[in-house]
Amino acid sequence: MKEKELTSLAVFVKQRRKTLKINQLELSEKAGVGLRFVRDLEQGKASLRMDKVNDVLRLFGHELGPVEMDRTKLWQ
């Protein structure tokens, strides 16, 4: 993923977590992932396991999927 997409994912998860008024530990427990994973996710780590990302996103009614990209920027 590109840095912007990671940042958007990180911001999305953090905002949703705060909307639910839960902390990172509570999110990790509800999603069945480690606290370290939630921290890495919210900090925009470049490499994350997609299955674990989906475990977190499902709590918010979302999941990862293909996103159309600007093909003019592929070879720049």
Protein Blocks (a to p, Z undefined) as FASTA:
>chain_A
ZZklmmmmmmmmmmmmmmnopafklmmmmnopafklmmmmmnopabdcfklmmmmmmmno
pacddddddfklmmZZ
